Amino acid sequence: MSENDNGAPGTGRRSRPPWEWIAAAVSVTALLVSVGAWLMPDSGDWICDKTDRRFVRCNDVPADFLGTWTGEETCSGTILVTCVHPKHTLTLTIRRAKQGQQAVETSSELDGRLLCRSSWTLTEVGDGDGELYLHKHHTIDEGQGANGEPITCSEGLTATVTATNPNALRVATKGTAITDTGVHFDADLTKR
Protein backbone atom coordinates (compact mmCIF):
# COMPACT_ATOMS: atom_id res chain seq x y z
CA MET A 1 0.00 0.00 0.00
CA SER A 2 1.39 3.43 -0.95
CA GLU A 3 0.77 6.76 0.65
CA ASN A 4 0.53 10.16 -1.03
CA ASP A 5 1.89 13.33 0.51
CA ASN A 6 -1.32 13.85 2.45
CA GLY A 7 -1.09 10.42 3.96
CA ALA A 8 -4.10 9.00 2.08
CA PRO A 9 -3.43 5.32 1.45
CA GLY A 10 -3.65 3.64 -1.95
CA THR A 11 -4.02 6.48 -4.47
CA GLY A 12 -0.40 6.56 -5.69
CA ARG A 13 -0.75 10.25 -6.65
CA ARG A 14 0.44 13.29 -4.82
CA SER A 15 -1.98 16.20 -4.25
CA ARG A 16 -0.75 19.59 -5.33
CA PRO A 17 -0.92 22.46 -2.88
CA PRO A 18 -3.42 25.21 -3.87
CA TRP A 19 -0.68 27.77 -4.63
CA GLU A 20 0.72 25.53 -7.42
CA TRP A 21 -2.72 25.43 -9.08
CA ILE A 22 -3.03 29.22 -8.82
CA ALA A 23 0.46 29.75 -10.27
CA ALA A 24 -0.30 27.39 -13.16
CA ALA A 25 -3.63 29.13 -13.89
CA VAL A 26 -1.98 32.58 -13.88
CA SER A 27 0.78 31.35 -16.23
CA VAL A 28 -1.68 29.82 -18.69
CA THR A 29 -3.86 32.95 -18.61
CA ALA A 30 -0.86 35.21 -19.30
CA LEU A 31 0.19 33.00 -22.21
CA LEU A 32 -3.31 33.05 -23.73
CA VAL A 33 -3.58 36.84 -23.39
CA SER A 34 -0.17 37.30 -25.07
CA VAL A 35 -1.04 35.01 -27.96
CA GLY A 36 -4.44 36.67 -28.34
CA ALA A 37 -2.87 40.15 -28.38
CA TRP A 38 -0.48 38.99 -31.09
CA LEU A 39 -3.18 37.46 -33.31
CA MET A 40 -6.18 39.73 -32.99
CA PRO A 41 -6.62 42.86 -35.12
CA ASP A 42 -5.48 45.98 -33.32
CA SER A 43 -8.59 48.11 -33.11
CA GLY A 44 -7.65 51.56 -31.92
CA ASP A 45 -3.91 50.77 -31.63
CA TRP A 46 -4.37 50.09 -27.91
CA ILE A 47 -2.05 47.07 -28.00
CA CYS A 48 0.70 49.00 -29.80
CA ASP A 49 0.39 51.94 -27.41
CA LYS A 50 0.71 49.68 -24.37
CA THR A 51 3.58 47.54 -25.66
CA ASP A 52 5.96 50.21 -26.96
CA ARG A 53 5.33 48.88 -30.48
CA ARG A 54 7.27 45.63 -29.93
CA PHE A 55 4.82 43.50 -31.90
CA VAL A 56 5.27 43.09 -35.65
CA ARG A 57 1.69 44.24 -36.23
CA CYS A 58 2.59 47.55 -34.53
CA ASN A 59 5.38 48.38 -36.94
CA ASP A 60 5.50 49.49 -40.56
CA VAL A 61 9.14 50.67 -40.41
CA PRO A 62 11.55 48.18 -42.02
CA ALA A 63 14.17 46.86 -39.58
CA ASP A 64 17.09 48.28 -41.61
CA PHE A 65 15.92 51.82 -40.80
CA LEU A 66 15.62 51.42 -37.03
CA GLY A 67 18.22 53.09 -34.83
CA THR A 68 20.18 56.33 -34.60
CA TRP A 69 21.90 57.83 -37.63
CA THR A 70 24.18 60.86 -37.88
CA GLY A 71 26.03 62.87 -40.53
CA GLU A 72 26.34 66.22 -42.24
CA GLU A 73 23.28 67.97 -43.62
CA THR A 74 23.68 70.53 -46.38
CA CYS A 75 21.19 73.28 -47.08
CA SER A 76 20.78 74.60 -50.62
CA GLY A 77 18.77 77.73 -51.34
CA THR A 78 17.79 79.81 -54.33
CA ILE A 79 18.62 83.29 -55.54
CA LEU A 80 15.71 84.61 -53.47
CA VAL A 81 16.16 82.48 -50.36
CA THR A 82 19.50 81.68 -48.72
CA CYS A 83 20.36 79.22 -45.98
CA VAL A 84 21.32 80.64 -42.58
CA HIS A 85 23.47 77.59 -41.74
CA PRO A 86 24.47 75.84 -45.00
CA LYS A 87 26.16 72.86 -43.23
CA HIS A 88 25.41 71.32 -39.86
CA THR A 89 25.18 67.95 -38.11
CA LEU A 90 21.92 66.00 -38.35
CA THR A 91 21.02 63.16 -35.99
CA LEU A 92 18.01 61.05 -36.92
CA THR A 93 16.45 58.49 -34.55
CA ILE A 94 13.99 56.09 -36.17
CA ARG A 95 11.81 53.85 -34.01
CA ARG A 96 9.05 51.35 -34.64
CA ALA A 97 5.74 52.91 -35.68
CA LYS A 98 2.75 52.41 -37.91
CA GLN A 99 1.83 54.78 -40.72
CA GLY A 100 0.32 57.92 -39.26
CA GLN A 101 2.33 57.66 -36.02
CA GLN A 102 5.38 59.61 -34.92
CA ALA A 103 8.36 57.51 -36.03
CA VAL A 104 11.33 59.85 -36.22
CA GLU A 105 13.03 62.49 -34.10
CA THR A 106 15.65 64.74 -35.65
CA SER A 107 18.20 67.02 -34.06
CA SER A 108 20.24 69.59 -36.00
CA GLU A 109 23.36 71.00 -34.37
CA LEU A 110 26.07 73.46 -35.35
CA ASP A 111 29.36 73.28 -33.43
CA GLY A 112 27.63 71.38 -30.60
CA ARG A 113 24.79 73.92 -30.26
CA LEU A 114 21.21 72.86 -30.87
CA LEU A 115 19.57 74.45 -33.89
CA CYS A 116 16.34 72.49 -34.05
CA ARG A 117 14.82 69.29 -32.66
CA SER A 118 11.70 67.96 -34.37
CA SER A 119 9.28 65.04 -34.44
CA TRP A 120 8.20 63.44 -37.73
CA THR A 121 5.23 61.28 -38.72
CA LEU A 122 5.57 58.22 -40.97
CA THR A 123 3.30 58.85 -43.97
CA GLU A 124 4.32 55.97 -46.23
CA VAL A 125 6.80 53.14 -46.76
CA GLY A 126 8.08 52.93 -50.36
CA ASP A 127 7.90 49.88 -52.60
CA GLY A 128 10.48 47.29 -51.64
CA ASP A 129 10.91 48.83 -48.17
CA GLY A 130 13.78 51.00 -49.44
CA GLU A 131 12.25 54.39 -48.62
CA LEU A 132 10.34 56.09 -45.82
CA TYR A 133 8.23 59.17 -46.41
CA LEU A 134 7.84 61.56 -43.50
CA HIS A 135 5.95 64.73 -42.64
CA LYS A 136 7.17 67.05 -39.89
CA HIS A 137 4.81 66.66 -36.96
CA HIS A 138 6.05 69.47 -34.74
CA THR A 139 9.09 71.30 -33.42
CA ILE A 140 10.19 70.01 -30.02
CA ASP A 141 12.90 72.58 -29.28
CA GLU A 142 14.54 75.55 -31.01
CA GLY A 143 18.11 76.63 -30.31
CA GLN A 144 20.41 79.48 -31.27
CA GLY A 145 22.42 80.17 -34.40
CA ALA A 146 26.14 80.86 -34.69
CA ASN A 147 25.72 84.50 -33.61
CA GLY A 148 23.47 83.64 -30.69
CA GLU A 149 20.32 84.68 -32.55
CA PRO A 150 17.21 82.55 -31.90
CA ILE A 151 16.42 79.96 -34.55
CA THR A 152 12.92 79.49 -35.96
CA CYS A 153 12.62 75.93 -37.19
CA SER A 154 10.90 75.34 -40.52
CA GLU A 155 7.40 73.90 -40.45
CA GLY A 156 5.42 72.07 -43.12
CA LEU A 157 8.36 69.96 -44.25
CA THR A 158 8.41 66.55 -45.88
CA ALA A 159 11.34 64.17 -46.04
CA THR A 160 12.29 61.11 -48.03
CA VAL A 161 14.64 58.71 -46.23
CA THR A 162 16.36 56.23 -48.54
CA ALA A 163 18.48 53.24 -47.49
CA THR A 164 21.64 53.44 -49.61
CA ASN A 165 23.25 50.39 -47.94
CA PRO A 166 22.78 48.55 -44.60
CA ASN A 167 24.70 51.22 -42.67
CA ALA A 168 23.84 54.38 -44.62
CA LEU A 169 20.79 56.55 -45.30
CA ARG A 170 20.18 59.54 -47.52
CA VAL A 171 17.67 62.14 -46.33
CA ALA A 172 16.12 64.71 -48.67
CA THR A 173 13.97 67.36 -46.96
CA LYS A 174 11.87 70.07 -48.59
CA GLY A 175 8.69 72.02 -48.06
CA THR A 176 5.30 70.81 -49.15
CA ALA A 177 3.66 72.29 -52.25
CA ILE A 178 2.30 75.10 -50.07
CA THR A 179 5.36 75.73 -47.90
CA ASP A 180 8.20 75.11 -50.38
CA THR A 181 10.38 78.22 -50.40
CA GLY A 182 13.07 76.61 -52.52
CA VAL A 183 15.30 75.75 -49.56
CA HIS A 184 16.18 72.06 -49.53
CA PHE A 185 18.21 69.96 -47.08
CA ASP A 186 20.17 66.86 -48.04
CA ALA A 187 22.09 64.57 -45.69
CA ASP A 188 24.09 61.36 -45.93
CA LEU A 189 23.94 59.58 -42.59
CA THR A 190 25.66 56.54 -41.09
CA LYS A 191 24.39 54.32 -38.29
CA ARG A 192 25.80 54.95 -34.82
C-alpha positions in Angstrom: 0.0 0.0 0.0 1.4 3.4 -1.0 0.8 6.8 0.7 0.5 10.2 -1.0 1.9 13.3 0.5 -1.3 13.9 2.5 -1.1 10.4 4.0 -4.1 9.0 2.1 -3.4 5.3 1.4 -3.6 3.6 -2.0 -4.0 6.5 -4.5 -0.4 6.6 -5.7 -0.7 10.2 -6.6 0.4 13.3 -4.8 -2.0 16.2 -4.2 -0.8 19.6 -5.3 -0.9 22.5 -2.9 -3.4 25.2 -3.9 -0.7 27.8 -4.6 0.7 25.5 -7.4 -2.7 25.4 -9.1 -3.0 29.2 -8.8 0.5 29.8 -10.3 -0.3 27.4 -13.2 -3.6 29.1 -13.9 -2.0 32.6 -13.9 0.8 31.4 -16.2 -1.7 29.8 -18.7 -3.9 33.0 -18.6 -0.9 35.2 -19.3 0.2 33.0 -22.2 -3.3 33.0 -23.7 -3.6 36.8 -23.4 -0.2 37.3 -25.1 -1.0 35.0 -28.0 -4.4 36.7 -28.3 -2.9 40.1 -28.4 -0.5 39.0 -31.1 -3.2 37.5 -33.3 -6.2 39.7 -33.0 -6.6 42.9 -35.1 -5.5 46.0 -33.3 -8.6 48.1 -33.1 -7.7 51.6 -31.9 -3.9 50.8 -31.6 -4.4 50.1 -27.9 -2.0 47.1 -28.0 0.7 49.0 -29.8 0.4 51.9 -27.4 0.7 49.7 -24.4 3.6 47.5 -25.7 6.0 50.2 -27.0 5.3 48.9 -30.5 7.3 45.6 -29.9 4.8 43.5 -31.9 5.3 43.1 -35.6 1.7 44.2 -36.2 2.6 47.5 -34.5 5.4 48.4 -36.9 5.5 49.5 -40.6 9.1 50.7 -40.4 11.5 48.2 -42.0 14.2 46.9 -39.6 17.1 48.3 -41.6 15.9 51.8 -40.8 15.6 51.4 -37.0 18.2 53.1 -34.8 20.2 56.3 -34.6 21.9 57.8 -37.6 24.2 60.9 -37.9 26.0 62.9 -40.5 26.3 66.2 -42.2 23.3 68.0 -43.6 23.7 70.5 -46.4 21.2 73.3 -47.1 20.8 74.6 -50.6 18.8 77.7 -51.3 17.8 79.8 -54.3 18.6 83.3 -55.5 15.7 84.6 -53.5 16.2 82.5 -50.4 19.5 81.7 -48.7 20.4 79.2 -46.0 21.3 80.6 -42.6 23.5 77.6 -41.7 24.5 75.8 -45.0 26.2 72.9 -43.2 25.4 71.3 -39.9 25.2 67.9 -38.1 21.9 66.0 -38.3 21.0 63.2 -36.0 18.0 61.0 -36.9 16.5 58.5 -34.5 14.0 56.1 -36.2 11.8 53.8 -34.0 9.0 51.3 -34.6 5.7 52.9 -35.7 2.8 52.4 -37.9 1.8 54.8 -40.7 0.3 57.9 -39.3 2.3 57.7 -36.0 5.4 59.6 -34.9 8.4 57.5 -36.0 11.3 59.8 -36.2 13.0 62.5 -34.1 15.7 64.7 -35.7 18.2 67.0 -34.1 20.2 69.6 -36.0 23.4 71.0 -34.4 26.1 73.5 -35.3 29.4 73.3 -33.4 27.6 71.4 -30.6 24.8 73.9 -30.3 21.2 72.9 -30.9 19.6 74.4 -33.9 16.3 72.5 -34.1 14.8 69.3 -32.7 11.7 68.0 -34.4 9.3 65.0 -34.4 8.2 63.4 -37.7 5.2 61.3 -38.7 5.6 58.2 -41.0 3.3 58.8 -44.0 4.3 56.0 -46.2 6.8 53.1 -46.8 8.1 52.9 -50.4 7.9 49.9 -52.6 10.5 47.3 -51.6 10.9 48.8 -48.2 13.8 51.0 -49.4 12.3 54.4 -48.6 10.3 56.1 -45.8 8.2 59.2 -46.4 7.8 61.6 -43.5 6.0 64.7 -42.6 7.2 67.1 -39.9 4.8 66.7 -37.0 6.1 69.5 -34.7 9.1 71.3 -33.4 10.2 70.0 -30.0 12.9 72.6 -29.3 14.5 75.5 -31.0 18.1 76.6 -30.3 20.4 79.5 -31.3 22.4 80.2 -34.4 26.1 80.9 -34.7 25.7 84.5 -33.6 23.5 83.6 -30.7 20.3 84.7 -32.6 17.2 82.5 -31.9 16.4 80.0 -34.6 12.9 79.5 -36.0 12.6 75.9 -37.2 10.9 75.3 -40.5 7.4 73.9 -40.4 5.4 72.1 -43.1 8.4 70.0 -44.3 8.4 66.6 -45.9 11.3 64.2 -46.0 12.3 61.1 -48.0 14.6 58.7 -46.2 16.4 56.2 -48.5 18.5 53.2 -47.5 21.6 53.4 -49.6 23.3 50.4 -47.9 22.8 48.5 -44.6 24.7 51.2 -42.7 23.8 54.4 -44.6 20.8 56.5 -45.3 20.2 59.5 -47.5 17.7 62.1 -46.3 16.1 64.7 -48.7 14.0 67.4 -47.0 11.9 70.1 -48.6 8.7 72.0 -48.1 5.3 70.8 -49.2 3.7 72.3 -52.2 2.3 75.1 -50.1 5.4 75.7 -47.9 8.2 75.1 -50.4 10.4 78.2 -50.4 13.1 76.6 -52.5 15.3 75.8 -49.6 16.2 72.1 -49.5 18.2 70.0 -47.1 20.2 66.9 -48.0 22.1 64.6 -45.7 24.1 61.4 -45.9 23.9 59.6 -42.6 25.7 56.5 -41.1 24.4 54.3 -38.3 25.8 55.0 -34.8 
